[in-house]
Amino acid sequence: MQVDDLLKPFPIKEFHPFPRALMGPGSSEIIGPEALKLGFRKVLVMTSGLRGTNVVHNIVESLKYHGLEVVLYDKVESNPKDYNAMDGARLYMENDCDSFISIGGGSSHDACKGARIAVAHDGRNINEFEGFNKSENTKNPPHIAVSTTAGTGSETSWAYVITDTTTDPSKPHKYVAFDDAAVATLAIDDPVLYYDCPRHFTAQCGFDVLAHGSEPFVSRLNFEPSYGNAIRSIELVGEHLRKATWNGYDLAAREGMMYAQYIAAQAFNSGGLGIIHSISHATSAFFDTHHGLNNAIALPRVWAFNLSTEYKKFALIAQAMGVDIGGMTTVQAADAAVGAAVRLLRDCGIPEKFTDITQDTHEKNRLGTGPTKYYEAHAKVLGDAETIDNITHHVLGDACTDANPRECTFDSVRPVVDHSYNGDLDDLLS
């Protein structure tokens, strides 16, 4: 079923599958027996390496202790590139592996999903599978996804996001693919693994969760089974993200964000996303900036843009984020949701617009050093008219845009993009 079919005013909607999951402190420690139970014998582990931690080492040694052979690919990049997926697929086939394990955040999981799709199609380039359910062979290798961040929820969703580095350097392209065949076999969410996640990544990944919860809640797909998970994930973010950001060893906060991540992804899995994600994908296509950071900057602007279509739902979002909406009108309460998002962003110390992002904003920022000629030529995020036009065109071509509750045209979306790059958040609060 294609997205245009899903978006027609028709009573049949599609509920997409989830994997089995193990959740809670210590769940990662039983990965060896779980892999054996699934029939794993020779595993390709895909990860960014998680430098500065022992997470990858400990999991790999646990697998070896239980008698599994391990091939390690630890070069997955932030905003995973097509060549990351293809390098993983090549190593898998060259070493006669029979299974995959990804360790990390969404980048590791998404690159692994892409590698599995490529393997199932005899090494075809992953960029051929952009779109909805493009797999021709729906049986691909089994996959355990171990999450070390509370952000993308990729361990439970049917989505994966890839940067296509083969396009015209002046028009870089990042796409989201949705494929039921990409769903992991087993998800493992152990909040103890989040302890090593740096403060700024914790905050930025948390806004990815908030985007995942809020977008299906107001999506034009109007998918009722998503609403409970969506609004509960927003409540959990409002309750736990500040603590998780500023005290990374607060287990209750880490566990709260673990559940928020998981159920928010389950909400968008069938309920759709919107232009928070479209703006994020476009920005990281052009500047290789962190997905969660991009979502954080775009989110309050997009909420303000969409208010007029869903005042009642945004009022509920404000309440879920802890705003006392008693005595407010519905419109006032909806406005308060935007204010709550701005306050959360500021409380977590996140840059407020894209042109505030610098080389040292976070350690994964590769401005001026990325893998394509476009990245190399841009050592900072630009906010000029040409960039805003290019980003807006990318947004309008993104698979997430069609589910946005308010109709998106170049003229309506461009001001949202411009404000995300150059505007003052106080403008939204006046």
C-alpha positions in Angstrom: 0.0 0.0 0.0 1.4 3.4 -1.0 1.2 6.6 0.9 -1.3 8.2 -1.5 -3.6 5.3 -0.8 -3.2 5.7 3.0 -4.0 9.4 2.8 -7.3 9.1 0.9 -10.5 9.5 3.1 -11.0 5.8 3.3 -11.9 3.8 6.4 -9.2 1.1 5.9 -5.9 2.1 7.4 -2.7 0.0 7.7 -1.2 -1.1 11.0 2.4 -2.0 10.6 4.3 -4.7 12.6 6.5 -4.4 15.7 9.3 -6.7 16.7 9.4 -8.7 20.0 11.2 -6.6 22.6 13.2 -7.0 25.8 13.1 -3.8 27.9 14.6 -2.8 31.2 17.9 -2.7 33.2 20.1 -5.6 32.3 18.2 -6.7 29.2 21.3 -6.3 27.1 23.2 -8.8 29.2 21.2 -11.7 27.8 21.8 -10.9 24.2 24.0 -14.1 23.8 21.3 -16.6 24.8 18.7 -14.6 22.8 20.9 -14.7 19.7 21.4 -18.5 20.0 17.7 -19.0 20.5 17.1 -17.1 17.2 19.5 -19.4 15.4 22.4 -16.9 15.1 25.8 -18.5 14.5 27.9 -15.9 12.6 26.9 -12.3 13.3 27.7 -9.0 11.6 27.7 -6.3 14.3 27.0 -2.8 12.9 27.7 0.2 15.1 29.3 3.6 15.1 31.9 2.2 17.6 30.5 4.3 20.5 33.9 5.6 21.2 34.6 6.4 24.8 32.4 3.5 26.1 32.8 -0.2 26.6 29.3 -1.0 25.3 30.4 -2.5 21.9 33.3 -4.4 23.5 31.1 -5.9 26.3 28.3 -7.0 23.9 30.8 -8.5 21.4 32.6 -10.4 24.1 29.3 -11.7 25.5 28.4 -13.0 22.0 31.8 -14.7 21.7 31.4 -16.2 25.2 28.2 -17.9 24.0 30.0 -19.4 21.0 29.0 -17.0 18.3 31.4 -15.8 15.6 31.4 -12.0 15.2 32.4 -9.8 12.3 32.5 -6.1 13.4 31.7 -3.1 11.3 32.1 0.0 13.5 32.2 2.8 10.9 28.5 3.8 10.8 28.2 7.6 10.6 25.7 10.0 12.0 23.0 10.5 9.4 24.0 7.1 8.0 25.2 7.2 4.4 24.4 4.8 1.6 28.0 3.5 1.6 27.6 2.6 5.3 24.7 0.3 4.4 26.5 -1.1 1.4 29.8 -1.7 3.3 27.8 -3.6 5.9 26.1 -5.7 3.2 29.4 -6.4 1.5 31.1 -7.6 4.7 28.0 -9.8 5.5 28.2 -11.6 2.2 32.0 -11.8 2.1 32.1 -13.4 5.5 29.1 -15.7 5.0 27.3 -14.3 8.0 23.8 -15.4 8.9 22.5 -12.5 11.1 22.9 -8.9 12.1 23.1 -7.1 15.4 23.1 -3.2 15.5 24.3 -1.4 18.6 23.7 2.3 19.0 21.1 4.9 18.1 19.1 5.3 15.0 22.1 5.6 12.7 23.4 2.2 13.5 19.9 0.6 13.3 19.0 2.4 10.1 22.3 1.5 8.4 21.8 -2.1 9.5 18.2 -2.2 8.1 19.6 -0.9 4.8 22.3 -3.5 4.8 19.7 -6.3 5.4 17.5 -5.0 2.5 20.6 -4.9 0.2 21.6 -8.4 1.2 18.1 -9.7 0.5 18.4 -8.3 -3.0 21.9 -9.7 -3.9 23.8 -6.5 -3.0 21.7 -4.0 -5.0 22.3 -0.4 -4.0 20.2 0.6 -1.0 19.2 3.9 -2.8 17.0 1.8 -5.1 14.6 1.2 -2.2 13.6 4.7 -1.3 9.9 4.9 -0.7 7.2 2.6 0.7 7.6 -1.2 0.8 10.0 -1.4 -2.2 11.4 -4.7 -1.1 10.8 -7.4 -3.7 12.3 -10.1 -1.4 10.6 -9.6 1.9 12.7 -12.3 3.7 16.0 -10.8 4.8 18.5 -11.8 7.6 17.4 -11.7 11.2 18.3 -8.7 13.2 18.7 -7.8 16.9 18.7 -4.0 17.5 20.3 -2.8 20.8 19.6 0.8 21.6 22.0 3.1 23.4 20.0 6.3 23.1 16.4 7.3 23.8 15.6 8.9 20.4 14.7 7.4 17.1 12.9 4.2 18.2 14.3 2.6 15.0 14.6 -0.6 16.9 10.8 -1.0 16.8 9.7 0.9 13.6 9.5 0.0 9.9 11.4 3.2 8.9 15.0 3.7 8.1 16.7 6.9 6.9 19.7 7.1 4.5 21.7 9.9 3.0 22.2 9.4 -0.7 25.8 10.6 -1.5 25.5 9.8 -5.2 23.4 12.8 -6.1 24.4 16.2 -7.6 26.6 17.8 -4.9 24.6 21.0 -5.2 21.4 19.0 -4.3 22.2 16.6 -1.5 19.5 14.1 -0.7 18.4 12.3 2.4 15.4 10.0 2.3 13.2 8.0 4.6 12.2 4.5 3.5 9.4 2.6 5.0 9.4 -1.1 4.6 7.7 -3.9 6.6 10.6 -6.1 5.7 13.0 -3.8 7.6 11.5 -4.4 11.0 14.0 -5.9 13.4 13.5 -9.4 14.8 14.2 -8.4 18.4 14.6 -5.0 20.0 16.6 -4.6 23.2 16.2 -1.4 25.3 18.4 -1.3 28.3 18.4 2.1 30.1 21.7 1.4 31.8 23.4 1.7 28.4 22.1 5.2 28.1 24.3 6.3 31.1 27.2 6.9 28.6 25.1 9.1 26.3 26.4 12.7 26.5 24.2 15.4 27.8 23.7 17.2 24.5 22.8 14.0 22.7 20.4 13.0 25.5 18.6 16.3 25.1 18.6 16.3 21.3 17.5 12.6 21.1 14.7 13.5 23.5 13.3 16.0 21.1 13.3 13.3 18.4 11.0 11.4 20.8 8.8 14.5 21.3 8.5 14.9 17.5 7.6 11.2 17.1 4.9 11.5 19.7 3.4 14.8 18.6 3.4 14.3 14.8 1.2 11.1 14.7 -1.1 12.7 17.3 -2.0 15.5 14.9 -1.3 13.6 11.6 -3.9 13.8 8.8 -3.8 10.0 8.8 -6.0 10.3 11.9 -5.0 6.8 13.1 -6.8 6.2 16.4 -4.6 3.3 17.6 -1.6 5.6 17.6 -3.1 8.3 19.9 -2.7 6.6 23.2 1.0 5.9 22.7 1.5 9.3 21.2 0.1 11.3 24.1 1.7 9.1 26.7 5.1 9.5 25.1 4.7 13.3 25.3 3.8 13.0 29.0 6.9 10.9 29.6 9.2 13.4 27.8 7.8 16.3 29.8 8.3 14.3 33.0 11.8 12.8 32.4 13.8 14.6 29.7 15.2 17.4 31.9 16.3 14.9 34.5 17.8 12.6 32.0 19.7 15.5 30.4 21.2 17.0 33.5 21.6 13.8 35.6 22.4 11.0 33.2 22.6 8.5 36.0 19.0 9.0 37.1 17.7 5.5 36.3 14.1 6.5 36.6 14.6 9.3 34.1 16.5 7.1 31.7 13.9 4.4 32.0 11.1 6.9 31.5 12.8 8.1 28.3 13.3 4.5 27.2 9.6 3.9 27.3 8.9 7.3 25.7 11.1 6.4 22.8 9.6 3.0 22.3 6.0 4.0 22.3 6.5 7.2 20.4 8.0 5.1 17.6 5.1 2.7 17.8 2.8 5.7 17.4 4.4 7.0 14.2 4.9 3.5 12.9 1.3 3.6 11.6 0.2 7.1 12.5 2.6 9.0 10.3 5.0 11.9 10.8 5.1 15.5 9.4 7.3 18.4 8.4 9.3 18.5 11.7 11.0 15.4 10.2 11.0 16.7 6.7 12.9 19.8 7.7 15.2 17.7 9.8 16.0 15.3 6.9 16.6 18.3 4.6 18.9 20.1 7.0 21.1 17.0 7.6 21.2 16.3 3.9 22.7 19.7 3.3 24.8 20.1 6.5 25.1 16.7 8.1 23.7 18.0 11.4 22.3 15.8 14.1 18.8 14.5 13.5 17.6 15.1 17.0 19.1 18.6 17.1 17.3 19.4 13.8 14.0 18.1 15.2 14.4 20.2 18.3 14.9 23.4 16.3 12.1 22.7 13.9 9.5 21.5 16.4 8.2 24.7 18.0 8.0 26.4 14.5 6.1 23.5 13.0 3.8 23.2 16.0 3.0 26.9 15.6 2.4 26.4 11.8 0.0 23.5 12.5 -1.9 25.0 15.4 -4.8 26.3 13.4 -5.7 22.8 12.1 -5.6 21.0 15.4 -6.3 23.4 18.3 -7.9 20.7 20.5 -5.1 18.2 20.1 -2.4 20.8 20.8 -4.3 21.8 23.9 -4.0 18.2 25.0 -0.3 18.2 24.1 0.2 21.3 26.4 -1.6 19.4 29.2 0.6 16.3 28.6 3.7 18.5 28.9 2.6 19.7 32.3 0.8 22.9 31.5 -2.1 23.7 33.8 -4.7 24.6 31.1 -7.5 25.2 33.6 -9.2 28.5 32.9 -7.7 28.7 29.4 -9.6 28.6 26.2 -8.8 25.8 23.7 -6.8 28.3 21.6 -4.9 29.6 24.6 -4.1 26.1 25.7 -2.9 25.2 22.2 -0.6 28.3 22.2 0.7 27.1 25.5 2.0 23.9 23.9 4.4 26.0 21.8 5.5 27.8 24.9 6.1 24.5 26.7 8.2 23.3 23.8 10.4 26.4 23.8 10.8 26.2 27.6 11.9 22.5 27.3 14.4 23.3 24.5 15.9 26.1 26.6 15.9 24.1 29.8 17.9 21.4 28.0 20.4 23.9 26.5 19.7 23.2 22.8 20.6 25.8 20.1 17.5 27.8 19.1 18.0 28.1 15.3 20.0 26.4 12.7 22.4 29.2 12.1 23.4 29.0 15.8 24.9 25.6 15.1 28.7 25.8 15.0 31.6 23.3 14.5 31.7 22.7 18.2 28.0 22.5 18.9 28.3 18.8 19.3 31.1 16.3 18.6 29.3 14.6 15.6 29.0 17.8 13.7 30.9 17.5 10.5 30.5 20.9 9.0 33.1 21.4 6.4 34.4 17.8 6.6 31.6 15.6 5.5 31.7 12.9 2.9 30.5 14.9 -0.1 31.8 18.0 -1.9 28.7 19.9 -0.7 29.6 19.3 3.0 33.2 20.2 2.4 32.3 23.5 0.9 30.1 24.6 3.9 31.8 24.9 7.2 28.7 26.5 8.8 25.0 26.3 8.4 23.8 28.9 6.0 20.6 30.9 6.2 20.7 32.8 2.9 17.7 32.8 0.5 19.1 30.2 -1.8 19.6 27.7 1.1 16.1 28.4 2.4 14.7 27.7 -1.1 16.7 24.5 -1.5 15.7 23.2 2.0 12.0 24.0 1.2 12.1 22.1 -2.0 13.6 19.1 -0.2 10.9 19.3 2.4 8.2 19.2 -0.2 9.7 16.0 -1.7 10.0 14.2 1.7 7.9 11.1 2.4 6.9 12.5 5.8 5.3 15.7 4.4 2.1 14.2 3.1 0.9 13.3 6.6 1.4 16.8 8.0 -2.0 18.1 9.2 -1.8 21.5 7.4 -1.4 21.5 3.7 2.2 22.2 2.6 3.1 24.3 -0.4 6.3 26.2 -1.2 4.8 29.5 -0.2 3.4 28.2 3.1 6.4 26.1 4.2 9.2 28.5 3.2 8.5 30.9 6.1 8.6 28.0 8.5 12.0 26.9 7.2 13.3 30.5 7.1 12.3 31.0 10.8 13.9 27.7 11.8 17.2 29.0 10.2 17.1 32.6 11.1 14.2 33.5 13.4 13.9 34.2 17.1 11.9 31.8 19.2 10.5 34.7 21.2 8.5 35.6 18.1 6.4 32.5 18.7 5.6 33.5 22.2 4.3 37.0 21.6 
